[in-house]
Amino acid sequence: MSELLNQKYARLFSLLDANGDGVIAEDDFTLMAGRCIAAVGGEQSVKGQAYAAEMANYWQALRETADTDGDGRIDKEEFRAAVRHVSDNFDTLIGPLYEAGFRLADHDDDGLVGKEDFVTVLTAIGVPAHDAGPAFDSLAGPDGQLTRDQLMSAAGGYYRDDDPANTSSHLLFGAL
C-alpha cells in the first residue's frame, strides 16, 4: 500500500474513532451519526434516519471485514488491513453512506450543497473547520456548489486513489 493511502486511511481512522479511544466500534458510528444529524437539525427527519441507517450499514460492513479477532472493536492494524477490501466495494459498502450524507446536507433538495452546509457536516464528523472550507473549495464547481457526482467521485478517490498529483481526491477530509 502506498504511503499516500496509508496517510488517508490514518486520517479516516481518526475520524471514525469518534470518541477518541483508539479503536473503532459501533458506538463511534452512533456518535458520529448523532453529531451530523444534530448539526443539520435533522433529528426527526427521514434524511436523518437514512443517514443513521447508512452509518450502521457501514459499521457492519467494516466490522465483518476488519474485526479479525471478533471483539467488536477495530484497531488501527485491523483497519489498515481491511479498508482496501471495503474500498474495492465502494459502490455497495461505502457509497450509500456518502449519498445519505449528501442528502442530509442538501437542505432544499435541489441536488446541490453549498459551502456552509458542507462545512457543517464535515466539522460534525471531526474535520477542523479550517480544513473543511478548503476541502469544499477543492471539490466544488466554479458556481460554488457541490453536486452529488462531485462528492461521490472525491469520496471514491479518497479510498482508492494513490496518485499524489490528484490532490482533490486527497483533500476530502482536509489536508493530510
C-alpha positions in Angstrom: 0.0 0.0 0.0 1.3 3.4 -0.9 2.3 6.0 1.7 -0.4 8.3 0.5 -3.1 5.7 1.0 -1.6 5.0 4.4 -2.0 8.7 5.3 -5.5 8.9 4.0 -6.5 5.7 5.9 -4.9 7.0 9.1 -6.9 10.2 8.8 -10.1 8.2 8.1 -9.4 6.0 11.1 -9.0 9.1 13.4 -12.3 10.4 12.2 -14.2 7.1 12.6 -12.8 6.8 16.1 -15.3 9.5 17.1 -14.9 9.1 20.8 -11.1 9.1 20.6 -10.4 5.9 22.5 -8.0 4.5 19.8 -10.3 1.9 18.3 -13.4 1.9 16.1 -16.6 0.4 17.5 -20.3 0.6 16.9 -20.6 3.4 19.4 -18.3 5.6 17.3 -20.7 5.3 14.4 -23.7 6.1 16.5 -21.9 9.1 18.0 -20.8 10.4 14.6 -24.3 9.9 13.1 -25.8 11.8 16.0 -23.4 14.7 15.7 -24.0 15.0 12.0 -27.8 14.8 12.2 -27.9 17.3 15.1 -25.6 19.7 13.3 -28.1 20.0 10.4 -31.2 19.9 12.7 -32.4 16.6 11.2 -33.1 14.6 14.3 -36.6 13.7 13.3 -36.2 13.8 9.5 -36.3 11.0 7.0 -32.9 12.1 5.8 -31.5 11.9 9.3 -32.9 8.4 9.8 -31.5 7.3 6.5 -28.1 8.7 7.4 -28.1 6.9 10.7 -29.1 3.6 8.9 -26.2 4.0 6.4 -23.8 4.7 9.2 -24.9 1.4 10.8 -24.5 -0.4 7.5 -21.0 1.0 7.0 -20.1 -0.2 10.5 -21.4 -3.7 9.8 -19.5 -4.0 6.6 -16.3 -2.7 8.2 -16.7 -5.0 11.2 -17.3 -8.0 9.1 -14.2 -7.3 7.1 -11.9 -5.8 9.7 -12.7 -7.3 13.1 -10.5 -10.3 12.7 -10.4 -11.2 16.4 -14.2 -10.8 16.9 -14.0 -8.4 19.8 -16.4 -5.8 18.3 -13.6 -3.3 18.0 -11.3 -2.4 15.2 -7.8 -1.3 15.9 -5.5 0.6 13.5 -3.8 -2.5 12.2 -7.1 -4.3 11.6 -8.5 -1.2 9.9 -5.5 -0.8 7.6 -5.5 -4.4 6.6 -9.2 -4.4 5.7 -10.0 -0.9 4.4 -8.6 -1.8 1.0 -11.2 -4.6 0.6 -14.0 -2.4 1.7 -12.7 0.3 -0.7 -12.8 -2.2 -3.6 -16.5 -2.5 -2.9 -17.1 1.3 -2.5 -20.3 1.4 -4.5 -22.1 -1.1 -2.4 -20.5 -0.8 1.0 -19.4 2.9 1.4 -21.1 4.9 -1.4 -24.5 4.7 0.1 -23.2 6.4 3.3 -21.8 9.3 1.3 -25.0 9.6 -0.7 -27.0 9.8 2.5 -24.6 12.4 3.9 -25.0 14.4 0.7 -28.8 14.3 1.0 -28.6 15.3 4.7 -26.6 18.4 3.8 -28.8 19.2 0.8 -31.5 21.1 2.8 -33.6 22.2 -0.1 -33.3 19.0 -2.2 -32.0 20.8 -5.2 -29.1 18.4 -5.8 -26.5 20.9 -4.7 -24.7 21.5 -1.4 -23.2 24.9 -0.6 -20.1 25.6 1.4 -21.8 26.3 4.7 -23.7 23.1 4.7 -20.7 21.0 3.6 -18.5 22.6 6.4 -21.3 22.0 8.9 -21.4 18.3 8.2 -17.6 17.9 7.9 -17.0 19.6 11.2 -19.6 17.4 12.8 -17.6 14.3 11.8 -14.5 15.8 13.3 -12.8 17.7 10.4 -11.4 21.0 11.7 -13.3 24.0 10.2 -10.0 25.4 8.9 -9.7 22.2 6.7 -13.4 21.8 5.8 -13.6 25.0 3.9 -10.6 24.4 1.7 -11.8 20.9 1.1 -15.1 22.2 -0.2 -13.3 24.7 -2.4 -11.2 21.9 -3.9 -14.3 19.8 -4.7 -17.0 22.3 -5.7 -17.6 23.6 -9.2 -17.0 27.2 -10.3 -20.5 28.1 -9.2 -19.6 27.4 -5.6 -21.9 24.4 -5.3 -21.1 20.7 -4.8 -23.0 18.1 -6.8 -23.6 14.5 -5.7 -21.4 13.3 -8.5 -18.5 15.5 -7.4 -18.8 14.3 -3.9 -19.0 10.6 -4.9 -16.0 11.0 -7.2 -14.0 12.6 -4.5 -15.1 10.0 -1.9 -14.2 7.1 -4.2 -10.9 8.7 -4.9 -10.2 9.2 -1.2 -10.4 5.5 -0.6 -8.7 4.3 -3.8 -6.5 6.9 -5.4 -2.8 6.9 -4.6 -1.7 9.4 -7.2 -0.1 12.3 -5.3 -0.8 14.7 -8.3 -4.6 14.1 -7.9 -4.9 16.4 -4.9 -8.7 16.9 -5.0 -9.2 13.3 -4.0 -6.8 13.7 -1.1 -8.5 16.7 0.5 -11.9 15.4 1.2 -11.3 15.4 5.0 -8.7 18.2 5.0 -5.0 18.4 4.3 -3.0 15.3 5.1 
